[in-house]
Amino acid sequence: MTRRPIALLAALIALPHAAPAQVACTDRPEPVRVDPCIVGNWIGTSTAAEVFSDFIRSMETAGVTMSPLPDFPEVYGMKIYDDGFYTTLPFHANAAVIIEDRHGSATQIMDMSVPTQAGYVDAAEGMLEMCQIPGGAPMLRVEVQSDGRSASSMIPVDGGGGGGFVPEISYRCGPDGFSFSVFLSDPIGAVDYYLTRFPDDAFDETFGAMADERFGIDE
């Protein structure tokens, strides 16, 4: 039961920014197809926190209660160039799951820092494919607390594919909006992203203002 929330957290908060379930760029076929509509600066939000909470609650069984406490970033930012190259803004996210049964309770805390990522995106016919340039892997810290004791570990999240599950990603794009859905395996379902276009001269300033409102920290 402990491993599934960890894997889900990595998938939800790092896709597509860290792209842990995507292939490494060295394994990706050329040429890259780029829908001109997606080129530009994008800032927005996702439904990752809601999907995480629903999934954790779905694992409850008779006599076992699981309470999710996600704190995922509400501010996402990425820049896509006309050759398909993309970069993402760094972010931080965490979540906790409180597991209670007749024997007591345990708290699993998961904390992830995702540095700036870079790679290439292929966009055509309503579908996205992403690859990540190796390096700067996100780090996932996992801590389990129970009966007054705790144990923790740091786990690098592979951004190079590693033969893992690669989800389908569908997208929609217009003059001012770019949205896409990442279809994770059942019973998780789709995570939706809703992004708004910003001009170059407003991108950094807008992201900084949103981050300040969200976290109370001046960028």
C-alpha positions as CSV (number, residue, x, y, z in Angstrom):
1,M,0.0,0.0,0.0
2,T,2.9,2.3,0.7
3,R,4.5,2.0,-2.8
4,R,1.5,3.0,-4.8
5,P,1.0,6.5,-3.4
6,I,4.7,7.1,-3.9
7,A,4.6,6.2,-7.5
8,L,1.4,8.2,-8.0
9,L,2.8,11.3,-6.4
10,A,5.8,11.2,-8.8
11,A,3.6,10.7,-11.8
12,L,1.1,13.4,-10.9
13,I,3.3,16.3,-9.8
14,A,6.2,15.7,-12.2
15,L,4.2,15.2,-15.5
16,P,4.8,16.8,-17.9
17,H,7.3,19.1,-16.2
18,A,9.8,16.5,-15.2
19,A,8.4,13.9,-17.7
20,P,9.5,10.9,-15.6
21,A,7.3,8.5,-17.6
22,Q,8.5,9.9,-20.9
23,V,11.4,8.7,-23.1
24,A,14.9,10.2,-23.0
25,C,15.5,12.5,-26.0
26,T,18.3,10.3,-27.2
27,D,15.7,7.5,-27.8
28,R,13.2,9.7,-29.6
29,P,12.7,9.6,-33.4
30,E,13.1,12.6,-35.6
31,P,11.9,14.9,-36.9
32,V,9.9,16.7,-34.2
33,R,6.5,18.0,-35.4
34,V,5.5,21.3,-33.8
35,D,2.0,22.7,-33.9
36,P,2.7,26.5,-34.2
37,C,-0.2,27.1,-31.7
38,I,1.7,25.7,-28.7
39,V,4.8,27.8,-29.3
40,G,5.1,30.5,-26.5
41,N,5.1,31.1,-22.8
42,W,2.5,29.2,-20.7
43,I,1.3,29.5,-17.1
44,G,-1.5,27.6,-15.5
45,T,-2.8,24.9,-13.1
46,S,-3.7,21.2,-13.1
47,T,-6.1,18.7,-11.5
48,A,-3.3,16.6,-10.0
49,A,-4.3,17.3,-6.4
50,E,-7.9,16.2,-6.9
51,V,-6.8,13.1,-8.8
52,F,-4.3,12.2,-6.1
53,S,-7.0,12.5,-3.4
54,D,-9.5,10.5,-5.2
55,F,-7.0,7.7,-5.9
56,I,-5.9,7.5,-2.2
57,R,-9.5,7.3,-1.0
58,S,-10.2,4.5,-3.5
59,M,-7.7,2.3,-1.7
60,E,-9.6,2.3,1.5
61,T,-10.9,-1.0,2.7
62,A,-13.1,-2.2,5.6
63,G,-11.5,-1.0,8.8
64,V,-8.8,1.0,7.0
65,T,-9.1,4.8,6.5
66,M,-6.8,6.7,4.2
67,S,-6.8,10.5,4.4
68,P,-4.9,12.4,1.7
69,L,-3.4,15.8,2.3
70,P,-1.9,17.0,-1.0
71,D,-0.1,20.3,-1.3
72,F,0.6,20.4,-5.0
73,P,1.8,23.6,-6.8
74,E,-1.0,25.7,-8.2
75,V,1.4,27.5,-10.5
76,Y,3.0,25.8,-13.5
77,G,5.1,27.4,-16.1
78,M,6.7,26.3,-19.3
79,K,8.2,27.8,-22.5
80,I,8.0,26.1,-25.9
81,Y,10.1,27.2,-28.8
82,D,9.3,26.9,-32.5
83,D,11.7,23.9,-32.9
84,G,9.9,21.9,-30.2
85,F,12.5,22.6,-27.5
86,Y,10.9,23.3,-24.1
87,T,11.9,24.4,-20.7
88,T,9.9,24.4,-17.4
89,L,10.0,26.6,-14.4
90,P,11.2,24.8,-11.2
91,F,8.6,24.0,-8.5
92,H,8.1,22.1,-5.3
93,A,5.2,19.9,-4.1
94,N,4.4,17.6,-1.2
95,A,1.7,15.3,0.0
96,A,0.8,13.3,3.1
97,V,-1.3,10.2,3.5
98,I,-2.7,9.3,7.0
99,I,-3.4,5.6,7.2
100,E,-5.6,4.5,10.2
101,D,-6.8,1.0,11.2
102,R,-7.6,-0.9,14.4
103,H,-3.9,-1.1,15.2
104,G,-3.3,2.6,15.1
105,S,-2.2,5.1,12.5
106,A,0.8,5.9,10.3
107,T,1.6,9.0,8.3
108,Q,3.4,8.8,5.0
109,I,5.0,12.2,3.9
110,M,6.2,12.7,0.3
111,D,8.1,15.8,-0.7
112,M,9.4,16.5,-4.2
113,S,11.6,19.3,-5.7
114,V,11.6,19.5,-9.5
115,P,14.4,21.7,-11.0
116,T,14.2,23.3,-14.4
117,Q,13.7,20.6,-17.0
118,A,14.3,20.7,-20.7
119,G,13.5,18.5,-23.7
120,Y,11.5,18.4,-26.9
121,V,7.8,18.2,-27.5
122,D,6.1,16.6,-30.5
123,A,2.6,18.0,-31.2
124,A,0.4,17.0,-34.1
125,E,-3.1,15.8,-34.7
126,G,-4.2,16.6,-31.2
127,M,-1.6,14.4,-29.4
128,L,1.6,15.3,-27.5
129,E,4.7,13.4,-27.0
130,M,7.5,14.6,-24.8
131,C,11.1,13.7,-24.1
132,Q,13.5,15.0,-21.5
133,I,17.2,15.8,-21.8
134,P,19.0,13.7,-19.1
135,G,20.2,15.6,-16.1
136,G,18.7,17.4,-13.1
137,A,16.5,14.5,-12.0
138,P,13.8,15.5,-9.4
139,M,14.4,14.2,-5.9
140,L,11.5,12.6,-3.9
141,R,11.9,12.5,-0.1
142,V,9.7,9.9,1.6
143,E,9.2,9.8,5.4
144,V,7.0,7.3,7.3
145,Q,5.9,8.2,10.9
146,S,4.3,5.6,13.2
147,D,4.3,4.9,16.9
148,G,6.6,7.9,17.6
149,R,9.2,6.6,15.2
150,S,10.1,7.8,11.7
151,A,12.2,6.7,8.8
152,S,13.0,8.7,5.6
153,S,14.9,8.3,2.3
154,M,15.7,10.3,-0.8
155,I,14.7,8.8,-4.1
156,P,15.8,10.3,-7.5
157,V,12.9,10.2,-10.0
158,D,14.2,8.9,-13.4
159,G,13.5,11.4,-16.1
160,G,14.8,9.2,-18.9
161,G,12.0,6.7,-19.3
162,G,13.6,3.6,-18.0
163,G,11.2,1.4,-19.8
164,G,8.3,2.5,-17.7
165,F,4.7,3.4,-18.5
166,V,4.4,6.1,-21.1
167,P,0.9,7.8,-21.0
168,E,-1.0,9.2,-23.9
169,I,-1.3,13.0,-23.9
170,S,-4.1,14.8,-25.8
171,Y,-4.1,18.5,-26.2
172,R,-6.2,21.5,-27.3
173,C,-4.8,24.9,-28.3
174,G,-6.2,28.3,-29.1
175,P,-4.9,31.9,-29.4
176,D,-4.8,32.4,-25.6
177,G,-5.2,28.9,-24.1
178,F,-3.4,25.6,-24.2
179,S,-4.8,22.5,-22.3
180,F,-3.9,18.9,-22.3
181,S,-4.8,15.7,-20.6
182,V,-2.3,13.1,-19.4
183,F,-3.9,9.6,-19.3
184,L,-2.4,7.6,-16.5
185,S,-3.2,3.9,-16.0
186,D,-6.4,2.8,-14.3
187,P,-7.7,3.4,-11.8
188,I,-5.9,6.8,-11.7
189,G,-7.3,8.3,-14.9
190,A,-6.6,11.6,-16.5
191,V,-4.8,14.6,-15.1
192,D,-5.9,17.8,-16.9
193,Y,-3.7,20.9,-17.3
194,Y,-5.0,24.4,-18.2
195,L,-2.5,27.0,-19.3
196,T,-2.7,30.6,-20.4
197,R,-0.4,32.3,-22.9
198,F,1.8,35.2,-21.8
199,P,4.1,37.4,-23.8
200,D,7.9,37.3,-23.2
201,D,8.0,40.6,-21.3
202,A,5.3,39.5,-18.9
203,F,6.2,35.8,-18.4
204,D,8.7,36.1,-15.5
205,E,6.8,38.9,-13.8
206,T,3.5,37.1,-14.0
207,F,4.9,33.8,-12.7
208,G,6.6,35.6,-9.9
209,A,3.4,37.3,-8.8
210,M,1.4,34.1,-8.9
211,A,4.1,32.3,-6.9
212,D,4.1,35.1,-4.4
213,E,0.3,34.9,-4.0
214,R,0.5,31.1,-3.6
215,F,3.5,30.8,-1.3
216,G,3.9,34.3,0.2
217,I,7.4,34.5,-1.2
218,D,8.7,37.2,-3.5
219,E,10.4,35.8,-6.6
